[in-house]
Amino acid sequence: MLEARNNVASVVNVELLKAYWQIGKIIVEHEQDSQERAAYGSGLLNELSKELTTEFGRGFSVSNLQFMR
């Protein structure tokens, strides 16, 4: 039972990592036009944080989005 629980946790962690990597990629490629920073400042991450939190719940704070990016 403990092994099954550990396997599930491992799979969930891998999938979260993939999702967060994709979110970061989208931020850089699409929202920032592949530039290091968005041209219109940090307001981008604030707005994305609000939208993602509303749609998907916790885990999309500005600091988390910065780490994802």
PDB file of N, H, CA, C and O in Angstrom:
ATOM      1  N   MET A   1       0.816  -1.193   0.000  1.00  0.00           N
ATOM      2  CA  MET A   1       0.000   0.000   0.000  1.00  0.00           C
ATOM      3  C   MET A   1       0.861   1.258   0.000  1.00  0.00           C
ATOM      4  O   MET A   1       0.576   2.208  -0.730  1.00  0.00           O
ATOM      5  N   LEU A   2       1.913   1.267   0.816  1.00  0.00           N
ATOM      6  H   LEU A   2       2.145   0.495   1.409  1.00  0.00           H
ATOM      7  CA  LEU A   2       2.801   2.426   0.887  1.00  0.00           C
ATOM      8  C   LEU A   2       3.509   2.659  -0.444  1.00  0.00           C
ATOM      9  O   LEU A   2       3.696   3.802  -0.861  1.00  0.00           O
ATOM     10  N   GLU A   3       3.900   1.576  -1.105  1.00  0.00           N
ATOM     11  H   GLU A   3       3.748   0.648  -0.765  1.00  0.00           H
ATOM     12  CA  GLU A   3       4.559   1.704  -2.404  1.00  0.00           C
ATOM     13  C   GLU A   3       3.616   2.313  -3.435  1.00  0.00           C
ATOM     14  O   GLU A   3       4.030   3.160  -4.227  1.00  0.00           O
ATOM     15  N   ALA A   4       2.365   1.895  -3.434  1.00  0.00           N
ATOM     16  H   ALA A   4       2.029   1.207  -2.791  1.00  0.00           H
ATOM     17  CA  ALA A   4       1.369   2.446  -4.366  1.00  0.00           C
ATOM     18  C   ALA A   4       1.170   3.933  -4.105  1.00  0.00           C
ATOM     19  O   ALA A   4       1.086   4.724  -5.046  1.00  0.00           O
ATOM     20  N   ARG A   5       1.096   4.312  -2.852  1.00  0.00           N
ATOM     21  H   ARG A   5       1.165   3.670  -2.088  1.00  0.00           H
ATOM     22  CA  ARG A   5       0.930   5.725  -2.492  1.00  0.00           C
ATOM     23  C   ARG A   5       2.125   6.547  -2.983  1.00  0.00           C
ATOM     24  O   ARG A   5       1.948   7.643  -3.515  1.00  0.00           O
ATOM     25  N   ASN A   6       3.323   6.027  -2.807  1.00  0.00           N
ATOM     26  H   ASN A   6       3.467   5.136  -2.375  1.00  0.00           H
ATOM     27  CA  ASN A   6       4.526   6.722  -3.267  1.00  0.00           C
ATOM     28  C   ASN A   6       4.555   6.836  -4.789  1.00  0.00           C
ATOM     29  O   ASN A   6       4.978   7.860  -5.326  1.00  0.00           O
ATOM     30  N   ASN A   7       4.111   5.799  -5.483  1.00  0.00           N
ATOM     31  H   ASN A   7       3.768   4.967  -5.047  1.00  0.00           H
ATOM     32  CA  ASN A   7       4.051   5.844  -6.945  1.00  0.00           C
ATOM     33  C   ASN A   7       3.072   6.903  -7.425  1.00  0.00           C
ATOM     34  O   ASN A   7       3.361   7.634  -8.372  1.00  0.00           O
ATOM     35  N   VAL A   8       1.928   6.989  -6.784  1.00  0.00           N
ATOM     36  H   VAL A   8       1.693   6.396  -6.015  1.00  0.00           H
ATOM     37  CA  VAL A   8       0.934   8.002  -7.153  1.00  0.00           C
ATOM     38  C   VAL A   8       1.501   9.403  -6.925  1.00  0.00           C
ATOM     39  O   VAL A   8       1.356  10.277  -7.780  1.00  0.00           O
ATOM     40  N   ALA A   9       2.135   9.616  -5.795  1.00  0.00           N
ATOM     41  H   ALA A   9       2.253   8.906  -5.101  1.00  0.00           H
ATOM     42  CA  ALA A   9       2.720  10.925  -5.502  1.00  0.00           C
ATOM     43  C   ALA A   9       3.781  11.278  -6.527  1.00  0.00           C
ATOM     44  O   ALA A   9       3.879  12.435  -6.935  1.00  0.00           O
ATOM     45  N   SER A  10       4.566  10.323  -6.944  1.00  0.00           N
ATOM     46  H   SER A  10       4.486   9.383  -6.612  1.00  0.00           H
ATOM     47  CA  SER A  10       5.614  10.557  -7.936  1.00  0.00           C
ATOM     48  C   SER A  10       5.011  10.945  -9.287  1.00  0.00           C
ATOM     49  O   SER A  10       5.493  11.871  -9.940  1.00  0.00           O
ATOM     50  N   VAL A  11       3.978  10.251  -9.698  1.00  0.00           N
ATOM     51  H   VAL A  11       3.586   9.499  -9.168  1.00  0.00           H
ATOM     52  CA  VAL A  11       3.317  10.544 -10.972  1.00  0.00           C
ATOM     53  C   VAL A  11       2.686  11.936 -10.927  1.00  0.00           C
ATOM     54  O   VAL A  11       2.793  12.697 -11.889  1.00  0.00           O
ATOM     55  N   VAL A  12       2.045  12.263  -9.838  1.00  0.00           N
ATOM     56  H   VAL A  12       1.958  11.645  -9.056  1.00  0.00           H
ATOM     57  CA  VAL A  12       1.428  13.583  -9.694  1.00  0.00           C
ATOM     58  C   VAL A  12       2.487  14.673  -9.764  1.00  0.00           C
ATOM     59  O   VAL A  12       2.285  15.693 -10.424  1.00  0.00           O
ATOM     60  N   ASN A  13       3.611  14.469  -9.092  1.00  0.00           N
ATOM     61  H   ASN A  13       3.776  13.640  -8.557  1.00  0.00           H
ATOM     62  CA  ASN A  13       4.679  15.458  -9.117  1.00  0.00           C
ATOM     63  C   ASN A  13       5.229  15.658 -10.525  1.00  0.00           C
ATOM     64  O   ASN A  13       5.490  16.789 -10.934  1.00  0.00           O
ATOM     65  N   VAL A  14       5.404  14.581 -11.260  1.00  0.00           N
ATOM     66  H   VAL A  14       5.191  13.662 -10.928  1.00  0.00           H
ATOM     67  CA  VAL A  14       5.902  14.684 -12.636  1.00  0.00           C
ATOM     68  C   VAL A  14       4.914  15.467 -13.498  1.00  0.00           C
ATOM     69  O   VAL A  14       5.320  16.324 -14.283  1.00  0.00           O
ATOM     70  N   GLU A  15       3.641  15.181 -13.358  1.00  0.00           N
ATOM     71  H   GLU A  15       3.311  14.484 -12.721  1.00  0.00           H
ATOM     72  CA  GLU A  15       2.633  15.868 -14.164  1.00  0.00           C
ATOM     73  C   GLU A  15       2.542  17.350 -13.795  1.00  0.00           C
ATOM     74  O   GLU A  15       2.374  18.194 -14.676  1.00  0.00           O
ATOM     75  N   LEU A  16       2.649  17.672 -12.514  1.00  0.00           N
ATOM     76  H   LEU A  16       2.785  16.987 -11.799  1.00  0.00           H
ATOM     77  CA  LEU A  16       2.668  19.084 -12.110  1.00  0.00           C
ATOM     78  C   LEU A  16       3.878  19.797 -12.689  1.00  0.00           C
ATOM     79  O   LEU A  16       3.765  20.928 -13.162  1.00  0.00           O
ATOM     80  N   LEU A  17       5.021  19.155 -12.658  1.00  0.00           N
ATOM     81  H   LEU A  17       5.114  18.237 -12.274  1.00  0.00           H
ATOM     82  CA  LEU A  17       6.227  19.736 -13.226  1.00  0.00           C
ATOM     83  C   LEU A  17       6.042  20.019 -14.716  1.00  0.00           C
ATOM     84  O   LEU A  17       6.427  21.085 -15.198  1.00  0.00           O
ATOM     85  N   LYS A  18       5.454  19.074 -15.444  1.00  0.00           N
ATOM     86  H   LYS A  18       5.141  18.209 -15.053  1.00  0.00           H
ATOM     87  CA  LYS A  18       5.185  19.281 -16.872  1.00  0.00           C
ATOM     88  C   LYS A  18       4.234  20.453 -17.091  1.00  0.00           C
ATOM     89  O   LYS A  18       4.455  21.282 -17.974  1.00  0.00           O
ATOM     90  N   ALA A  19       3.186  20.519 -16.292  1.00  0.00           N
ATOM     91  H   ALA A  19       3.006  19.846 -15.574  1.00  0.00           H
ATOM     92  CA  ALA A  19       2.206  21.601 -16.435  1.00  0.00           C
ATOM     93  C   ALA A  19       2.847  22.952 -16.150  1.00  0.00           C
ATOM     94  O   ALA A  19       2.637  23.909 -16.896  1.00  0.00           O
ATOM     95  N   TYR A  20       3.627  23.037 -15.077  1.00  0.00           N
ATOM     96  H   TYR A  20       3.798  22.260 -14.471  1.00  0.00           H
ATOM     97  CA  TYR A  20       4.274  24.298 -14.728  1.00  0.00           C
ATOM     98  C   TYR A  20       5.290  24.710 -15.785  1.00  0.00           C
ATOM     99  O   TYR A  20       5.425  25.896 -16.083  1.00  0.00           O
ATOM    100  N   TRP A  21       6.004  23.745 -16.354  1.00  0.00           N
ATOM    101  H   TRP A  21       5.894  22.781 -16.112  1.00  0.00           H
ATOM    102  CA  TRP A  21       6.961  24.050 -17.409  1.00  0.00           C
ATOM    103  C   TRP A  21       6.232  24.603 -18.627  1.00  0.00           C
ATOM    104  O   TRP A  21       6.697  25.562 -19.243  1.00  0.00           O
ATOM    105  N   GLN A  22       5.099  24.011 -18.980  1.00  0.00           N
ATOM    106  H   GLN A  22       4.721  23.231 -18.480  1.00  0.00           H
ATOM    107  CA  GLN A  22       4.318  24.487 -20.119  1.00  0.00           C
ATOM    108  C   GLN A  22       3.783  25.896 -19.874  1.00  0.00           C
ATOM    109  O   GLN A  22       3.787  26.727 -20.781  1.00  0.00           O
ATOM    110  N   ILE A  23       3.325  26.166 -18.658  1.00  0.00           N
ATOM    111  H   ILE A  23       3.322  25.491 -17.920  1.00  0.00           H
ATOM    112  CA  ILE A  23       2.841  27.510 -18.335  1.00  0.00           C
ATOM    113  C   ILE A  23       3.970  28.517 -18.486  1.00  0.00           C
ATOM    114  O   ILE A  23       3.774  29.579 -19.077  1.00  0.00           O
ATOM    115  N   GLY A  24       5.145  28.199 -17.961  1.00  0.00           N
ATOM    116  H   GLY A  24       5.304  27.337 -17.481  1.00  0.00           H
ATOM    117  CA  GLY A  24       6.290  29.093 -18.099  1.00  0.00           C
ATOM    118  C   GLY A  24       6.655  29.319 -19.552  1.00  0.00           C
ATOM    119  O   GLY A  24       6.971  30.439 -19.952  1.00  0.00           O
ATOM    120  N   LYS A  25       6.612  28.265 -20.338  1.00  0.00           N
ATOM    121  H   LYS A  25       6.355  27.354 -20.013  1.00  0.00           H
ATOM    122  CA  LYS A  25       6.921  28.365 -21.768  1.00  0.00           C
ATOM    123  C   LYS A  25       5.927  29.280 -22.470  1.00  0.00           C
ATOM    124  O   LYS A  25       6.318  30.109 -23.292  1.00  0.00           O
ATOM    125  N   ILE A  26       4.657  29.134 -22.154  1.00  0.00           N
ATOM    126  H   ILE A  26       4.340  28.461 -21.486  1.00  0.00           H
ATOM    127  CA  ILE A  26       3.626  29.976 -22.763  1.00  0.00           C
ATOM    128  C   ILE A  26       3.847  31.441 -22.383  1.00  0.00           C
ATOM    129  O   ILE A  26       3.726  32.326 -23.230  1.00  0.00           O
ATOM    130  N   ILE A  27       4.166  31.697 -21.123  1.00  0.00           N
ATOM    131  H   ILE A  27       4.264  30.978 -20.434  1.00  0.00           H
ATOM    132  CA  ILE A  27       4.411  33.073 -20.683  1.00  0.00           C
ATOM    133  C   ILE A  27       5.551  33.680 -21.492  1.00  0.00           C
ATOM    134  O   ILE A  27       5.421  34.790 -22.008  1.00  0.00           O
ATOM    135  N   VAL A  28       6.653  32.972 -21.605  1.00  0.00           N
ATOM    136  H   VAL A  28       6.759  32.071 -21.185  1.00  0.00           H
ATOM    137  CA  VAL A  28       7.825  33.512 -22.301  1.00  0.00           C
ATOM    138  C   VAL A  28       7.579  33.636 -23.796  1.00  0.00           C
ATOM    139  O   VAL A  28       7.853  34.685 -24.380  1.00  0.00           O
ATOM    140  N   GLU A  29       7.068  32.588 -24.423  1.00  0.00           N
ATOM    141  H   GLU A  29       6.846  31.736 -23.949  1.00  0.00           H
ATOM    142  CA  GLU A  29       6.938  32.587 -25.880  1.00  0.00           C
ATOM    143  C   GLU A  29       5.806  33.458 -26.397  1.00  0.00           C
ATOM    144  O   GLU A  29       5.972  34.173 -27.385  1.00  0.00           O
ATOM    145  N   HIS A  30       4.668  33.403 -25.742  1.00  0.00           N
ATOM    146  H   HIS A  30       4.534  32.822 -24.940  1.00  0.00           H
ATOM    147  CA  HIS A  30       3.507  34.090 -26.279  1.00  0.00           C
ATOM    148  C   HIS A  30       3.264  35.449 -25.635  1.00  0.00           C
ATOM    149  O   HIS A  30       3.025  36.436 -26.332  1.00  0.00           O
ATOM    150  N   GLU A  31       3.325  35.501 -24.334  1.00  0.00           N
ATOM    151  H   GLU A  31       3.520  34.699 -23.769  1.00  0.00           H
ATOM    152  CA  GLU A  31       3.014  36.740 -23.641  1.00  0.00           C
ATOM    153  C   GLU A  31       4.190  37.717 -23.653  1.00  0.00           C
ATOM    154  O   GLU A  31       3.984  38.931 -23.651  1.00  0.00           O
ATOM    155  N   GLN A  32       5.415  37.200 -23.665  1.00  0.00           N
ATOM    156  H   GLN A  32       5.582  36.214 -23.666  1.00  0.00           H
ATOM    157  CA  GLN A  32       6.599  38.063 -23.645  1.00  0.00           C
ATOM    158  C   GLN A  32       7.281  38.111 -25.005  1.00  0.00           C
ATOM    159  O   GLN A  32       8.341  38.724 -25.137  1.00  0.00           O
ATOM    160  N   ASP A  33       6.705  37.486 -26.007  1.00  0.00           N
ATOM    161  H   ASP A  33       5.844  36.988 -25.900  1.00  0.00           H
ATOM    162  CA  ASP A  33       7.272  37.466 -27.350  1.00  0.00           C
ATOM    163  C   ASP A  33       8.728  37.009 -27.328  1.00  0.00           C
ATOM    164  O   ASP A  33       9.570  37.572 -28.027  1.00  0.00           O
ATOM    165  N   SER A  34       9.021  35.989 -26.526  1.00  0.00           N
ATOM    166  H   SER A  34       8.336  35.532 -25.958  1.00  0.00           H
ATOM    167  CA  SER A  34      10.344  35.381 -26.361  1.00  0.00           C
ATOM    168  C   SER A  34      11.405  36.333 -25.808  1.00  0.00           C
ATOM    169  O   SER A  34      12.598  36.036 -25.878  1.00  0.00           O
ATOM    170  N   GLN A  35      10.986  37.461 -25.265  1.00  0.00           N
ATOM    171  H   GLN A  35      10.018  37.703 -25.208  1.00  0.00           H
ATOM    172  CA  GLN A  35      11.919  38.387 -24.625  1.00  0.00           C
ATOM    173  C   GLN A  35      12.078  37.987 -23.163  1.00  0.00           C
ATOM    174  O   GLN A  35      11.255  37.252 -22.617  1.00  0.00           O
ATOM    175  N   GLU A  36      13.152  38.480 -22.531  1.00  0.00           N
ATOM    176  H   GLU A  36      13.821  39.077 -22.974  1.00  0.00           H
ATOM    177  CA  GLU A  36      13.383  38.133 -21.135  1.00  0.00           C
ATOM    178  C   GLU A  36      12.277  38.684 -20.240  1.00  0.00           C
ATOM    179  O   GLU A  36      11.896  38.049 -19.257  1.00  0.00           O
ATOM    180  N   ARG A  37      11.767  39.854 -20.579  1.00  0.00           N
ATOM    181  H   ARG A  37      12.076  40.370 -21.377  1.00  0.00           H
ATOM    182  CA  ARG A  37      10.697  40.480 -19.800  1.00  0.00           C
ATOM    183  C   ARG A  37       9.609  40.973 -20.736  1.00  0.00           C
ATOM    184  O   ARG A  37       9.875  41.295 -21.894  1.00  0.00           O
ATOM    185  N   ALA A  38       8.404  41.029 -20.241  1.00  0.00           N
ATOM    186  H   ALA A  38       8.188  40.766 -19.301  1.00  0.00           H
ATOM    187  CA  ALA A  38       7.303  41.578 -21.031  1.00  0.00           C
ATOM    188  C   ALA A  38       7.505  43.078 -21.180  1.00  0.00           C
ATOM    189  O   ALA A  38       7.962  43.736 -20.245  1.00  0.00           O
ATOM    190  N   ALA A  39       7.175  43.619 -22.328  1.00  0.00           N
ATOM    191  H   ALA A  39       6.803  43.085 -23.087  1.00  0.00           H
ATOM    192  CA  ALA A  39       7.389  45.038 -22.602  1.00  0.00           C
ATOM    193  C   ALA A  39       6.535  45.938 -21.711  1.00  0.00           C
ATOM    194  O   ALA A  39       6.914  47.078 -21.443  1.00  0.00           O
ATOM    195  N   TYR A  40       5.401  45.445 -21.254  1.00  0.00           N
ATOM    196  H   TYR A  40       5.093  44.519 -21.472  1.00  0.00           H
ATOM    197  CA  TYR A  40       4.497  46.282 -20.482  1.00  0.00           C
ATOM    198  C   TYR A  40       4.598  46.022 -18.987  1.00  0.00           C
ATOM    199  O   TYR A  40       3.663  46.332 -18.249  1.00  0.00           O
ATOM    200  N   GLY A  41       5.688  45.470 -18.533  1.00  0.00           N
ATOM    201  H   GLY A  41       6.448  45.219 -19.133  1.00  0.00           H
ATOM    202  CA  GLY A  41       5.974  45.390 -17.104  1.00  0.00           C
ATOM    203  C   GLY A  41       5.380  44.200 -16.391  1.00  0.00           C
ATOM    204  O   GLY A  41       4.896  43.251 -17.009  1.00  0.00           O
ATOM    205  N   SER A  42       5.429  44.274 -15.076  1.00  0.00           N
ATOM    206  H   SER A  42       5.822  45.045 -14.574  1.00  0.00           H
ATOM    207  CA  SER A  42       5.040  43.141 -14.238  1.00  0.00           C
ATOM    208  C   SER A  42       3.527  42.975 -14.133  1.00  0.00           C
ATOM    209  O   SER A  42       3.063  42.011 -13.522  1.00  0.00           O
ATOM    210  N   GLY A  43       2.756  43.874 -14.703  1.00  0.00           N
ATOM    211  H   GLY A  43       3.133  44.656 -15.199  1.00  0.00           H
ATOM    212  CA  GLY A  43       1.308  43.741 -14.679  1.00  0.00           C
ATOM    213  C   GLY A  43       0.829  42.455 -15.322  1.00  0.00           C
ATOM    214  O   GLY A  43      -0.236  41.939 -14.982  1.00  0.00           O
ATOM    215  N   LEU A  44       1.619  41.937 -16.253  1.00  0.00           N
ATOM    216  H   LEU A  44       2.485  42.356 -16.529  1.00  0.00           H
ATOM    217  CA  LEU A  44       1.274  40.690 -16.933  1.00  0.00           C
ATOM    218  C   LEU A  44       1.091  39.556 -15.939  1.00  0.00           C
ATOM    219  O   LEU A  44       0.076  38.859 -15.965  1.00  0.00           O
ATOM    220  N   LEU A  45       2.075  39.368 -15.062  1.00  0.00           N
ATOM    221  H   LEU A  45       2.899  39.934 -15.041  1.00  0.00           H
ATOM    222  CA  LEU A  45       1.992  38.261 -14.117  1.00  0.00           C
ATOM    223  C   LEU A  45       0.875  38.470 -13.103  1.00  0.00           C
ATOM    224  O   LEU A  45       0.247  37.504 -12.669  1.00  0.00           O
ATOM    225  N   ASN A  46       0.621  39.709 -12.723  1.00  0.00           N
ATOM    226  H   ASN A  46       1.131  40.493 -13.076  1.00  0.00           H
ATOM    227  CA  ASN A  46      -0.496  39.988 -11.814  1.00  0.00           C
ATOM    228  C   ASN A  46      -1.822  39.571 -12.445  1.00  0.00           C
ATOM    229  O   ASN A  46      -2.645  38.923 -11.799  1.00  0.00           O
ATOM    230  N   GLU A  47      -2.023  39.943 -13.699  1.00  0.00           N
ATOM    231  H   GLU A  47      -1.355  40.469 -14.223  1.00  0.00           H
ATOM    232  CA  GLU A  47      -3.269  39.596 -14.388  1.00  0.00           C
ATOM    233  C   GLU A  47      -3.383  38.093 -14.612  1.00  0.00           C
ATOM    234  O   GLU A  47      -4.442  37.506 -14.389  1.00  0.00           O
ATOM    235  N   LEU A  48      -2.286  37.468 -15.057  1.00  0.00           N
ATOM    236  H   LEU A  48      -1.426  37.944 -15.238  1.00  0.00           H
ATOM    237  CA  LEU A  48      -2.318  36.022 -15.255  1.00  0.00           C
ATOM    238  C   LEU A  48      -2.605  35.294 -13.949  1.00  0.00           C
ATOM    239  O   LEU A  48      -3.350  34.314 -13.929  1.00  0.00           O
ATOM    240  N   SER A  49      -2.015  35.773 -12.866  1.00  0.00           N
ATOM    241  H   SER A  49      -1.410  36.568 -12.882  1.00  0.00           H
ATOM    242  CA  SER A  49      -2.244  35.167 -11.566  1.00  0.00           C
ATOM    243  C   SER A  49      -3.725  35.209 -11.201  1.00  0.00           C
ATOM    244  O   SER A  49      -4.287  34.208 -10.757  1.00  0.00           O
ATOM    245  N   LYS A  50      -4.346  36.355 -11.388  1.00  0.00           N
ATOM    246  H   LYS A  50      -3.889  37.167 -11.750  1.00  0.00           H
ATOM    247  CA  LYS A  50      -5.776  36.492 -11.077  1.00  0.00           C
ATOM    248  C   LYS A  50      -6.615  35.561 -11.944  1.00  0.00           C
ATOM    249  O   LYS A  50      -7.500  34.866 -11.445  1.00  0.00           O
ATOM    250  N   GLU A  51      -6.329  35.552 -13.251  1.00  0.00           N
ATOM    251  H   GLU A  51      -5.610  36.116 -13.656  1.00  0.00           H
ATOM    252  CA  GLU A  51      -7.118  34.732 -14.176  1.00  0.00           C
ATOM    253  C   GLU A  51      -6.961  33.237 -13.885  1.00  0.00           C
ATOM    254  O   GLU A  51      -7.948  32.504 -13.829  1.00  0.00           O
ATOM    255  N   LEU A  52      -5.714  32.790 -13.702  1.00  0.00           N
ATOM    256  H   LEU A  52      -4.912  33.385 -13.748  1.00  0.00           H
ATOM    257  CA  LEU A  52      -5.480  31.364 -13.464  1.00  0.00           C
ATOM    258  C   LEU A  52      -6.040  30.921 -12.119  1.00  0.00           C
ATOM    259  O   LEU A  52      -6.566  29.815 -11.996  1.00  0.00           O
ATOM    260  N   THR A  53      -5.929  31.780 -11.111  1.00  0.00           N
ATOM    261  H   THR A  53      -5.502  32.679 -11.210  1.00  0.00           H
ATOM    262  CA  THR A  53      -6.469  31.441  -9.793  1.00  0.00           C
ATOM    263  C   THR A  53      -7.985  31.337  -9.846  1.00  0.00           C
ATOM    264  O   THR A  53      -8.572  30.445  -9.234  1.00  0.00           O
ATOM    265  N   THR A  54      -8.616  32.243 -10.571  1.00  0.00           N
ATOM    266  H   THR A  54      -8.139  32.968 -11.068  1.00  0.00           H
ATOM    267  CA  THR A  54     -10.069  32.199 -10.714  1.00  0.00           C
ATOM    268  C   THR A  54     -10.505  30.919 -11.423  1.00  0.00           C
ATOM    269  O   THR A  54     -11.479  30.278 -11.026  1.00  0.00           O
ATOM    270  N   GLU A  55      -9.778  30.558 -12.468  1.00  0.00           N
ATOM    271  H   GLU A  55      -8.987  31.079 -12.790  1.00  0.00           H
ATOM    272  CA  GLU A  55     -10.176  29.398 -13.267  1.00  0.00           C
ATOM    273  C   GLU A  55      -9.783  28.062 -12.645  1.00  0.00           C
ATOM    274  O   GLU A  55     -10.544  27.097 -12.718  1.00  0.00           O
ATOM    275  N   PHE A  56      -8.580  27.998 -12.024  1.00  0.00           N
ATOM    276  H   PHE A  56      -7.962  28.782 -11.965  1.00  0.00           H
ATOM    277  CA  PHE A  56      -8.059  26.711 -11.575  1.00  0.00           C
ATOM    278  C   PHE A  56      -7.835  26.594 -10.076  1.00  0.00           C
ATOM    279  O   PHE A  56      -7.545  25.500  -9.590  1.00  0.00           O
ATOM    280  N   GLY A  57      -7.958  27.675  -9.336  1.00  0.00           N
ATOM    281  H   GLY A  57      -8.194  28.563  -9.731  1.00  0.00           H
ATOM    282  CA  GLY A  57      -7.754  27.615  -7.892  1.00  0.00           C
ATOM    283  C   GLY A  57      -6.338  27.986  -7.487  1.00  0.00           C
ATOM    284  O   GLY A  57      -5.609  28.628  -8.244  1.00  0.00           O
ATOM    285  N   ARG A  58      -5.961  27.577  -6.288  1.00  0.00           N
ATOM    286  H   ARG A  58      -6.553  27.056  -5.673  1.00  0.00           H
ATOM    287  CA  ARG A  58      -4.675  27.948  -5.707  1.00  0.00           C
ATOM    288  C   ARG A  58      -3.484  27.447  -6.522  1.00  0.00           C
ATOM    289  O   ARG A  58      -3.594  26.524  -7.329  1.00  0.00           O
ATOM    290  N   GLY A  59      -2.327  28.101  -6.275  1.00  0.00           N
ATOM    291  H   GLY A  59      -2.238  28.851  -5.620  1.00  0.00           H
ATOM    292  CA  GLY A  59      -1.086  27.644  -6.885  1.00  0.00           C
ATOM    293  C   GLY A  59      -0.549  28.539  -7.979  1.00  0.00           C
ATOM    294  O   GLY A  59       0.497  28.253  -8.561  1.00  0.00           O
ATOM    295  N   PHE A  60      -1.254  29.621  -8.264  1.00  0.00           N
ATOM    296  H   PHE A  60      -2.104  29.853  -7.791  1.00  0.00           H
ATOM    297  CA  PHE A  60      -0.855  30.496  -9.360  1.00  0.00           C
ATOM    298  C   PHE A  60      -0.580  31.914  -8.883  1.00  0.00           C
ATOM    299  O   PHE A  60      -0.990  32.885  -9.519  1.00  0.00           O
ATOM    300  N   SER A  61       0.117  32.025  -7.758  1.00  0.00           N
ATOM    301  H   SER A  61       0.450  31.236  -7.241  1.00  0.00           H
ATOM    302  CA  SER A  61       0.495  33.347  -7.262  1.00  0.00           C
ATOM    303  C   SER A  61       1.527  33.951  -8.211  1.00  0.00           C
ATOM    304  O   SER A  61       2.110  33.245  -9.034  1.00  0.00           O
ATOM    305  N   VAL A  62       1.748  35.252  -8.094  1.00  0.00           N
ATOM    306  H   VAL A  62       1.274  35.825  -7.425  1.00  0.00           H
ATOM    307  CA  VAL A  62       2.730  35.922  -8.925  1.00  0.00           C
ATOM    308  C   VAL A  62       4.104  35.281  -8.731  1.00  0.00           C
ATOM    309  O   VAL A  62       4.822  35.053  -9.705  1.00  0.00           O
ATOM    310  N   SER A  63       4.472  34.991  -7.490  1.00  0.00           N
ATOM    311  H   SER A  63       3.889  35.176  -6.699  1.00  0.00           H
ATOM    312  CA  SER A  63       5.778  34.378  -7.256  1.00  0.00           C
ATOM    313  C   SER A  63       5.874  32.993  -7.888  1.00  0.00           C
ATOM    314  O   SER A  63       6.923  32.635  -8.423  1.00  0.00           O
ATOM    315  N   ASN A  64       4.802  32.211  -7.836  1.00  0.00           N
ATOM    316  H   ASN A  64       3.950  32.502  -7.401  1.00  0.00           H
ATOM    317  CA  ASN A  64       4.828  30.899  -8.498  1.00  0.00           C
ATOM    318  C   ASN A  64       4.950  31.053 -10.008  1.00  0.00           C
ATOM    319  O   ASN A  64       5.669  30.284 -10.647  1.00  0.00           O
ATOM    320  N   LEU A  65       4.267  32.022 -10.586  1.00  0.00           N
ATOM    321  H   LEU A  65       3.683  32.646 -10.067  1.00  0.00           H
ATOM    322  CA  LEU A  65       4.370  32.250 -12.030  1.00  0.00           C
ATOM    323  C   LEU A  65       5.778  32.699 -12.389  1.00  0.00           C
ATOM    324  O   LEU A  65       6.280  32.338 -13.454  1.00  0.00           O
ATOM    325  N   GLN A  66       6.425  33.474 -11.532  1.00  0.00           N
ATOM    326  H   GLN A  66       6.017  33.767 -10.668  1.00  0.00           H
ATOM    327  CA  GLN A  66       7.812  33.870 -11.783  1.00  0.00           C
ATOM    328  C   GLN A  66       8.718  32.639 -11.812  1.00  0.00           C
ATOM    329  O   GLN A  66       9.601  32.539 -12.663  1.00  0.00           O
ATOM    330  N   PHE A  67       8.503  31.708 -10.890  1.00  0.00           N
ATOM    331  H   PHE A  67       7.785  31.789 -10.199  1.00  0.00           H
ATOM    332  CA  PHE A  67       9.286  30.473 -10.885  1.00  0.00           C
ATOM    333  C   PHE A  67       9.002  29.643 -12.141  1.00  0.00           C
ATOM    334  O   PHE A  67       9.918  29.060 -12.721  1.00  0.00           O
ATOM    335  N   MET A  68       7.749  29.593 -12.553  1.00  0.00           N
ATOM    336  H   MET A  68       7.005  30.067 -12.082  1.00  0.00           H
ATOM    337  CA  MET A  68       7.391  28.838 -13.750  1.00  0.00           C
ATOM    338  C   MET A  68       8.049  29.439 -14.993  1.00  0.00           C
ATOM    339  O   MET A  68       8.519  28.723 -15.878  1.00  0.00           O
ATOM    340  N   ARG A  69       8.067  30.757 -15.034  1.00  0.00           N
ATOM    341  H   ARG A  69       7.685  31.338 -14.316  1.00  0.00           H
ATOM    342  CA  ARG A  69       8.655  31.457 -16.175  1.00  0.00           C
ATOM    343  C   ARG A  69      10.132  31.175 -16.236  1.00  0.00           C
ATOM    344  O   ARG A  69      10.819  31.672 -17.128  1.00  0.00           O
TER     345      ARG A  69
END
